[in-house]
């Protein structure tokens, strides 16, 4: 058995027997190097294997931790992040990263509007950053959007302030890696695996309300679909 596999199995045993529980911090890479008379590269390979299995996660400059329970999401249903998190016992939070109005964009096939709001936000569960999103919507239809609390529910703002209700969604889901700028916000290394969700939301007339690009940490979300 290769050394990285021994290290991986050692940590896996700590998880299986309950020595390490959800949210616990793992022994430091330096301690693991000393314990197994190993190199940093070998220890890192073992940790990355466990991360790929969804058992642990890293935070830049903080170390490695046991992965919490995943947020369960049915992509066939409309999503309210706060309500979904609350139902499953999580405390959700949102942080606005940036907002600007743009006229030079690549979504001309999606929007007839020449100017769009571009909102970037990071979302967390129990203080753990798990998702980064780009939100695009018509700057004329939602004039003055930036005057509202964009850390909250955009869906509620659109309904309460602009009489716009989201009644339908379309999602395209793919596996990729975090772009460098997204990885930095989520405190992850470049190249970290993620789920990329392109979400289009429509009103009752079939008009596009907003176009969202979401990057979810792969070990933070579990998709469930029921068939009838």
GUBATI-876502 format. One line per field, with one value per residue (C-alpha): residue in three letters; z negated, y negated, x negated. Coordinates in steps of 0.25 Angstrom, whole numbers, always signed. Layout:
! residues N
rest <- [ALA; ...]
c3 <- [Z; ...]
c2 <- [Y; ...]
c1 <- [X; ...]
This chain:
! residues 228
rest <- [UNK; UNK; UNK; UNK; UNK; UNK; UNK; UNK; UNK; UNK; UNK; UNK; UNK; UNK; UNK; UNK; UNK; UNK; UNK; UNK; UNK; UNK; UNK; UNK; UNK; UNK; UNK; UNK; UNK; UNK; UNK; UNK; UNK; UNK; UNK; UNK; UNK; UNK; UNK; UNK; UNK; UNK; UNK; UNK; UNK; UNK; UNK; UNK; UNK; UNK; UNK; UNK; UNK; UNK; UNK; UNK; UNK; UNK; UNK; UNK; UNK; UNK; UNK; UNK; UNK; UNK; UNK; UNK; UNK; UNK; UNK; UNK; UNK; UNK; UNK; UNK; UNK; UNK; UNK; UNK; UNK; UNK; UNK; UNK; UNK; UNK; UNK; UNK; UNK; UNK; UNK; UNK; UNK; UNK; UNK; UNK; UNK; UNK; UNK; UNK; UNK; UNK; UNK; UNK; UNK; UNK; UNK; UNK; UNK; UNK; UNK; UNK; UNK; UNK; UNK; UNK; UNK; UNK; UNK; UNK; UNK; UNK; UNK; UNK; UNK; UNK; UNK; UNK; UNK; UNK; UNK; UNK; UNK; UNK; UNK; UNK; UNK; UNK; UNK; UNK; UNK; UNK; UNK; UNK; UNK; UNK; UNK; UNK; UNK; UNK; UNK; UNK; UNK; UNK; UNK; UNK; UNK; UNK; UNK; UNK; UNK; UNK; UNK; UNK; UNK; UNK; UNK; UNK; UNK; UNK; UNK; UNK; UNK; UNK; UNK; UNK; UNK; UNK; UNK; UNK; UNK; UNK; UNK; UNK; UNK; UNK; UNK; UNK; UNK; UNK; UNK; UNK; UNK; UNK; UNK; UNK; UNK; UNK; UNK; UNK; UNK; UNK; UNK; UNK; UNK; UNK; UNK; UNK; UNK; UNK; UNK; UNK; UNK; UNK; UNK; UNK; UNK; UNK; UNK; UNK; UNK; UNK; UNK; UNK; UNK; UNK; UNK; UNK]
c3 <- [+0; +4; -7; -3; -4; -18; -22; -15; -22; -35; -34; -29; -41; -50; -43; -43; -58; -62; -67; -57; -55; -46; -47; -54; -50; -45; -50; -42; -30; -38; -49; -38; -31; -45; -49; -35; -32; -19; -10; -9; +5; +0; -11; -2; +8; -3; -7; +7; +9; -4; +1; +15; +7; +0; -14; -17; -12; -13; -16; -12; -23; -33; -30; -27; -34; -34; -24; -30; -25; -11; -7; +1; +13; +24; +37; +42; +32; +30; +20; +8; +2; -12; -13; -8; -18; -29; -26; -27; -40; -34; -37; -23; -20; -7; -5; +7; +14; +25; +33; +46; +58; +71; +85; +91; +88; +95; +91; +103; +108; +94; +92; +101; +91; +94; +80; +69; +54; +51; +36; +30; +17; +8; +0; -13; -22; -37; -34; -23; -9; +1; +13; +22; +32; +43; +45; +57; +59; +67; +62; +67; +62; +48; +48; +34; +30; +23; +14; +7; -2; +7; -4; -5; +5; +19; +21; +10; +15; +29; +24; +13; +20; +35; +36; +42; +38; +42; +46; +54; +55; +64; +59; +66; +57; +60; +53; +54; +46; +39; +47; +40; +35; +30; +23; +16; +11; +6; -1; +8; +16; +31; +38; +27; +33; +33; +38; +48; +49; +60; +55; +64; +56; +63; +59; +62; +76; +80; +79; +74; +60; +57; +62; +51; +51; +38; +34; +23; +15; +19; +4; +0; +8; +11; +22; +21; +31; +30; +42; +43]
c2 <- [+0; -14; -24; -34; -22; -19; -33; -34; -21; -26; -39; -31; -22; -34; -39; -25; -22; -36; -42; -53; -58; -68; -82; -77; -81; -70; -69; -79; -75; -77; -67; -57; -58; -56; -44; -37; -42; -47; -59; -70; -66; -52; -57; -67; -55; -47; -60; -63; -49; -50; -64; -57; -47; -58; -55; -67; -81; -92; -106; -115; -118; -111; -96; -84; -81; -69; -72; -76; -70; -74; -83; -74; -81; -76; -83; -81; -91; -106; -109; -119; -118; -123; -115; -102; -104; -107; -94; -86; -92; -101; -116; -123; -136; -144; -154; -164; -164; -174; -181; -188; -192; -186; -189; -180; -166; -152; -150; -157; -144; -144; -158; -169; -179; -187; -189; -179; -178; -169; -165; -156; -149; -138; -129; -121; -111; -111; -121; -112; -118; -108; -116; -128; -134; -143; -149; -157; -164; -175; -189; -196; -186; -186; -201; -204; -190; -194; -203; -190; -180; -171; -162; -156; -149; -155; -147; -155; -168; -166; -161; -172; -184; -181; -172; -162; -147; -136; -124; -115; -111; -104; -98; -93; -86; -82; -78; -87; -94; -108; -120; -127; -139; -130; -121; -133; -138; -124; -122; -110; -106; -109; -96; -92; -83; -89; -88; -99; -102; -112; -116; -123; -128; -133; -141; -136; -142; -134; -146; -144; -150; -147; -139; -132; -125; -118; -111; -101; -94; -79; -74; -84; -80; -67; -67; -59; -56; -49; -42; -39]
c1 <- [+0; -5; -8; +3; +13; +8; +10; +24; +28; +23; +32; +44; +43; +43; +56; +62; +60; +65; +52; +54; +68; +75; +68; +55; +42; +32; +18; +9; +2; -11; -7; -3; -16; -24; -14; -16; -30; -25; -26; -16; -13; -9; +0; +7; +10; +17; +25; +29; +34; +42; +47; +51; +59; +67; +62; +53; +52; +41; +41; +29; +20; +29; +26; +35; +49; +59; +70; +83; +97; +100; +111; +121; +127; +137; +133; +147; +153; +152; +141; +142; +128; +132; +144; +138; +126; +136; +144; +131; +126; +115; +113; +112; +105; +102; +90; +91; +77; +80; +91; +90; +99; +93; +96; +84; +89; +90; +105; +111; +117; +124; +128; +134; +129; +116; +112; +112; +110; +99; +99; +88; +91; +85; +94; +91; +97; +94; +83; +76; +75; +82; +86; +83; +93; +94; +108; +112; +125; +131; +126; +138; +149; +142; +138; +132; +129; +116; +124; +130; +123; +117; +111; +125; +135; +135; +147; +155; +149; +154; +168; +170; +164; +165; +178; +170; +172; +163; +172; +163; +148; +139; +126; +114; +104; +89; +77; +65; +54; +55; +50; +39; +46; +58; +48; +42; +55; +59; +45; +42; +30; +31; +36; +45; +56; +70; +84; +87; +102; +108; +121; +132; +144; +157; +170; +184; +183; +171; +162; +148; +146; +132; +120; +112; +98; +96; +83; +86; +75; +77; +77; +87; +99; +107; +116; +129; +139; +153; +159; +174]
